[in-house]
Amino acid sequence: MTLTKILSLLKVDDNASTAQNQLYRHLTSFGYTCELEVFVPDRGDKTPGRIDLIAKKKNEVVAIEFDRHEPRTKSLFKLKHFDAAIKLVLLRGGNKNYIKDGIRVMSIKLYEYDSDVKN
């Protein structure tokens, strides 16, 4: 199954930390090894930062940032300067799917608490 298909099956809460943990569990259930909050020396303002999640499967390395509705400048900077085959900004909410500076930006479905039941 492709990473795009795996991510299309994901639903998350509209909370950054919770969404990261939900993504971690989701990707590990598909055989990825994941690490949360990976250090980077610069987030674009000469301040150290962290990439939300790095996922690995075989020789594939995926760097992922979570943002809300639009990718943040610092998220794009961190990903652009990180060595990974696949770089993604996952948006909590919205309906977006495009590539910006070689980085895939795509919306992830959110739980709607009046109609969804979480696993």
C-alpha positions, 0 to 999 in steps of 0.5 A: 500500500502506498504512503498516500493511501495509508495517510488517506485512511488516517483521522486525527484530533485537531490538537498537534500533540494528539495528532502526532501520536495518532499518526505515530500509531497509524504508521507503525501499524503499517510497518513503519518505524517512527520517531517523534520530535526529531532535533534540527539545528535551525527552523529558519530563524537560527533557533533549533527546532524539531520535526514532528515525526520521522518514519522509516520503512526499508530504505524510505525515510519520511519527514512529516510536519503537522500544521493547521489549515496552512503550512507554516514557514518554519515547517517548510524550512525544516523539511527543506533542509532535512535529508529525507526521500519524502517530505510532507506537511500534513494539515489538520483540516481543510481540503488541500493537496499540492506540492510546494518547493518539493514538499507535499502538502495534504489535508488529513481528516479530522474526527467529528465528535458528534458523528465519529467514534475513535479507535 
